[in-house]
Amino acid sequence: MRIVALAGGIGGARFLRGLKEAVAPGDVITVIGNTGDDIHLFGLKVCPDLDTVMYTLGGGIHEEQGWGRADETWSVKEEMKAYGVGPDWFGLGDRDFATHIVRTQMISAGYPLSAVTEALCDRWRPGVRLIPMSDDRVETHVRITDDRGTRAVHFQEYWVRLHAEVAAEAIVPVGADTAKPAPGVLEAIAEADVILLPPSNPVVSVGTILAVPGIRRAVADAAAPVVGLSPIVGGAPVRGMADKVLAAVGVEAAADAVALHYGADLLDGWLVDTADEAAVAAVEGAGIRCRAVPLMMTDVPATAAMARAALELAAEVRA
């Protein structure tokens, strides 16, 4: 079976770890990774979501944080601070710096991001094919109003430095409208037997991937069933501050509202948590098959059970 997943950072990476446990030997998983979170720091190209998937599936992630490297040290960051060079709100550890240095060197030598990502994965062996959504530069920005007036900030600044404490007025994936899908993205979608939308942020993770021209249409037109898992449980994000960016696009932080945001033209099936069983009727009323199952990724077995439920729903839709 050929499975395609559109994934963001921590939630997507942890779901993929469970998915790997759930699939049969010989099944092939292709991950189309969000690059809207990418940012240039200290002259280096940093790809937080791609790296989180790569480190998590490759066994190098800091488990408690869900991002960054395990057994990290911070000497370079401390030296940069001593020189007065910022930003100091975004932490890059010494081990993590190496990844960004290699990536930036390869891009400077003319390699596209997709080829660079493949080369980095040769070390980590994540057990999936990881493809960035685009080789072109796309950066998610957030419009806010604070004591400095109305302005746009990079999503990383909004999320990491401001902790989403300022209301998001608009989400703008800068460059997405002129970007092209990376090589292999549309082909993987067209050839898939199942397409999954993990419980990643529906606006700035999965939503940014779908904003690249051609990707949403490819998913909607695919012969494969498309099944998503709600990142909202009991009216609140399982992790992070997805409710803040959902509000910016006029979507309620509710399991059924997120399904309707994706739309029946895109989704064939949707899983909500058992706490949101009352939402099933509204989702099915919109023409999307819906089931309530446990959706808390407390450990790998629980996450694998979620993945199996998604694959079972896909089989049910296909039948």
N, C-alpha and C positions, 0 to 999 in steps of 0.2 A: 504494500500500500504506500502511496505517495502522499505525504501530509505536508501542507504548507501552513505556517503560522506567522501572523503579523504581530511582532512583539516590540514592546518598549523595554524598560529597564528592569527594576527589581521584581515586580509582579510577573512580568513576562518571563524573565529568566527562571524564576522559581517554578512557574507552571511548566516550562519546558523540561525541567529536571524530572518532574512527575510524568510528563508525556513520554520521555525516553523510557521510563520504567513500565509504562502502560502498553507500548506498542510491541508487536511481534518481531522476532528476529527477521531481519531482511527488509523491514519497513524503512522507508527513507523520509527523514524530516528535513524540510527546507525552511529556514527562518529568514523572513524579510524584516530587517531591523530598522528601527527608527533612527534617523540621523538629524532630526530637527533639534535635538538637544546638543548637537556638536558646538564646540566653542574653541576659539583660538586663545591660548594662554601662554605667556612666556615664549612666544614665537612657535608654539607647538599646536598641532591639531589634536584636540581631545574629543573622543567619541564615547561619551559615557554609556549610552545604551548598548552599543555594540560590544564594548569591553565588559559590561556587566554580564551579558549573555555568555561571552567567551570565557570569562573567569569563573562564572558559576558552573557552567557545564564542564569546564576543564579542570575543576578542583582547586582553583586559586583564589576564590572569593573570600572576603572577610565576612564570615557567616552572620555575625551579630549585626553588622551594619547593613549587609546586603549589597554593598558597593565597595570598590577599592580592593586592594590585595590583602590577603592574609599575611600575618607576620611582617607588617609594614613598618618602616622607619621613616623619619621625617627630617633628615639632615639638610636636604636641599631646600625644603620649605623654610627651615629656620635660617639658612644662609640668605635666602632671598629676602626674608623679613629684615635681617640685619643690614642689608643693602638698601632697605626702604622700597623694595620693588614689589608691587602688588599685582593682582588683588590678593589680599590675605584671607578673603572669605571663602575661597575655593581651595580645598586641600588636595594637593597631589603628593602622594608618598614617593619615596625613592624608587621602589620597585615599579610603581605605576608610571613614573617618569620615563622609564626605559621603553615601555610600550609606545608612548607618545613620540619619543625621539625616533624610534624605528619607523613609525607611521609617517612622520613628517619628512624624514629623509627620503623615504620611498616616493612620496607624493612629489617632493621637490625634484626627484629624478625622472618624473614623468609617468609614474604608475598611477592608474585610477584607484579610487578608494576600494572598489570591489576586489581588485587584484591584491591590494595591500591587506585587506581583511582576510582573504584566503591565505596569504603568506603568514600572517600572525596566527591564524588558526592551525597552521601546520605544527606550531609548537604546542598549543593547548589541547588539540584533539577533542573538541567539544562533542563529537558524535553526531553533529548535525551540519548541514551546509548552511553557513551564515552569509547572507548577502545584504549589503546596505540597500535601502530603498532607492537610492540614487547616488551616482558618482558626482553629481553637481552639488554645489554648496547650498544648503537649505538651513536656515536658522529660525527657530520659533521665538518670536518676540511678544511681549505682553504690554498692552497699553494700560497705564495707571495714572492716577492723579494723587500727588502727595504734596509736601510742603515746597517742593521744587516745581510744582505745576504739573500739567499733563504731558506725559512723555512716554516713550517706548523703551523698555529694558529687555535685555536678553532673558530668555526663560530661566537660565541658570541663576541669574541675579535675582529674579523674582522668587525662585524656589529656595535657593540656598542662602542668599544674603538677607532677603526680606521675609523669608519663611511664609510667603503668601499672605502676610498680615494686611497688605493693602489690597483693596478690591481690584480684581482684574476686570477691565472694561472691554477689552477685546483681545483675541488671540490671533496673531498674524504669522503664518509660516512664510517668512520672507524668502523669496526665491523659488518657492514650491511651484508657482504657476508656470515657470519657464523651465523647470527641471525635467529631466527624462528618467524613466525607470532604469536602474542599473542593469547591465547585461544579465540575463537569466531570470529576472523577476517575472516578466510577463509569461515567459515560457513555463516557469515552475507553476504559476497559477493555472495556466491553461491545461497543464498535464496532471494536475492534482486530482486525487481521489477524494480528499477531504481538505477543507480550508477552515482553520480555526482562528478565532479572535480571542486570545488569552485575556485574563482580567487585568490588562494594562490600562493606563489612562486613556479613555475614549476620545479625548480632545487633543492632547499634546503628544501622545504616543501613537496609537492606532490611527487617530484622526489625521495626524500629520503624514503618515504613510499613504493614507487614502487620498490626501490632497495632491499628491504628485500625479500630474495628468496621465491618464491611462490605467492607473492601478485600480481605482474604485470600479471603473467600467469593466476591467478584466475580472475582478472578483465577482461583480454582479452578474456577468455573462458566463461565468465558469460553469461547466457541467457538474462540477463537484458541489455537494452540499456545503453551505457555509454556516458554521455554528460558533456562537460567541458565549463567553462566560461573564457574568456580571461582576464588575469591580466594586459594586455598591452592595453592601449587606446591611439590612436593617436601617436604611436611610443614611448611611455614612460610608465613606471610602474605607476599604479594608486597610489600606496603607496610603500614606501621603495625604495630599490635599486636593484630590480630584474634584471635590465639591466646589472649590474656588474657581476652577477653570470651566466647570460645567455651567456655573452661574453666568460666566462671561458670554457663553453662547446660548443662554436662555433655556438651559435644560435643568430640570429638577434632579437633585441627588437621590434618585430612586431607581431600583432595578428595572422596572418597566419603562421608565422615562429614557434610560440609556438605550434600551432595545429599540424604542421608537425613534430615538435620535439616529441610530444607525440606519433604520428603515427596513421595511419588508422587501424592498428591491434589492437589498444587500444580504440580509439574514434569512436563512431558512430555519434555523433553530437557535434557541437561547436558553441558557441555564441560569436560574436564580437560586439563591440560598434558601434552605428550608424556612428561614426566618421571614422570607418574602413570598411565601406560597400564595398569598392573596394577590400578588402581582401577575400570576400565571394567566388568569382570565383576560386581563387587558392586553397582554402580549399576544395571546392566541387570537384575540379579537382583531388584532391588526394583521393577522395572516402569518404569524411566525410561530412555529411549533415551540412549546415551552415546557420545561420540567423544573421542579424544585428538588435540589440535592444539596448536600453539605458542600460549601464552597470556601471553607477556611483552610488555608494551606499551612496547617500546623506542623506537618512533617512531610517527608517524601511519600510515604504510603497514602496519606490523606490526599496529597496532590495527585498521585497516580490514580486514585479513585475518581477524582474530578475529571481527569483526562479521559479515563475509560467511559465515564458518563457522557462526555462530549462526543466521543467516537460512537457510542451506542445511539445517541440521538441522531448523529449524522447517518448512521445505517438505517434508522427508522425513517428519516426523511427520504432517503434514497429509495427505500422500499415502496 
